[in-house]
Amino acid sequence: MTQNFTVSPEGYYGQFGGAHVPEALLKCTQNLAENYRRYIDDPEFQAEYRELLKDYVGRPTPLYRSEKLSSLHGCSVYLKREDLCHTGAHKINNALGQALLAKRMGAKRIVAETGAGQHGVATATACALLNLECVVYMGAEDIVRQHSNVQKMRLLGAKVEAVTEGSRTLENAVDAALRAWCDDPENIYYLLGSAVGPHPFPDMVARLQSVISEEMRAQLLRQEGRELPDYVVACIGGGSNATGSFFNFLDDLDVTLVLAEAGGKGLITGKHAASLTCGETRVLHGANTMVLTHEDELAGGPYSISAGLDYPGVGPLPAHLVDTGRAMVVPITDEQALDAAYELNRMDGILPALESAHALAALHKLDFKPTDIVILTLSGRGDKDLETYLLHADRIGIG
Ligand SMILES: Cc1ncc(COP(=O)(O)O)c(C=O)c1O
């Protein structure tokens, strides 16, 4: 039987997805779905979006062959350099696309959630460019650990609202943003930053991020004479960089898709955010998906050293990919991610975001053949994580 990885009209990938929201919010999501359908393939929308991706974001981002990673892993390793995007991560691809849509829908104010602050900075940037008012909800815990991104958002003119409920991280920030949208749907556009939430967000975010895999195919053809790699590896929080990196390879079954999720302090401790490995099927933020189990919640979860992966669920498309065996999952601990980040920094002079470092660590857990071509999405740069890297620098002998 051929597998189907496209979204159904109701927003499902297999059993995952949908729009499980209260009546008041259902009107908002339906209105958004109508406008998304209306504009996404509109030539004028696409022309404006593509021009911004090129001249403002700096796309296409390079596909860089790391000689040292290649010899370390005994295959060809390419890095898709989303860290070189304007604002330092892939998040801007989605933020600009949705901000253009919000403009067309006549929104007065944008609200967004953020964990690592990268989506917050990307949204505040898009709002500055397009003259939109911007409010970013951020967990109080994340405000401390991603301080430099908070300052950037403020300088860009965005209001950063601290969320003090629950674990004071991304999960609670999404709740707060959904509440704000529900309270004033006429004037507010909720610009969600990952491939999570009620339909149409997961599909819309994956489509806006699919430029990543579109470029990978064309670049690999030019650089290696073939369009298909053997592996595509990406880290996963909610799944925006992963779905964007996989999107144009979903039906190419010879391409192995690998998701690196946050193993935190180790799965056995319950202190992790490994919802694909340890989760159950439940509704989270309006979508039926894989969510951390009750036991992990009792252990105080979710937890990750990386704010962008510190989320109790994933988007419905990655959940479906794992459920059907189309993608494999590798949990990575904090320590493995830190070591992989220091390793790339010392070998190639590239300091990756802590999130992306999880994908780098996954390379150590896979067996490659010398002829294999591996593309790893380096989703962001590590400037925002400098304090964490310095805090743990004794691992590389720096006191
Ligand atoms: C650099 C970077 N990579 C990855 C992620 C994880 O998000 P997603 O799974 O949506 O790509 C984040 C989230 O903030 C991030 O900042």
The ligand as an ORCA input file, in Angstrom:
! r2SCAN-3c Opt
* xyz 0 1
  C      17.537     27.095     16.029
  C      16.323     26.292     16.332
  N      16.230     25.035     15.839
  C      15.172     24.258     16.089
  C      14.128     24.709     16.882
  C      12.999     23.774     17.174
  O      11.813     24.168     16.568
  P      11.222     23.368     15.333
  O      11.111     21.951     15.731
  O       9.915     24.017     15.103
  O      12.166     23.556     14.185
  C      14.164     26.019     17.411
  C      13.071     26.529     18.224
  O      13.089     27.599     18.754
  C      15.296     26.813     17.122
  O      15.405     28.066     17.599
*
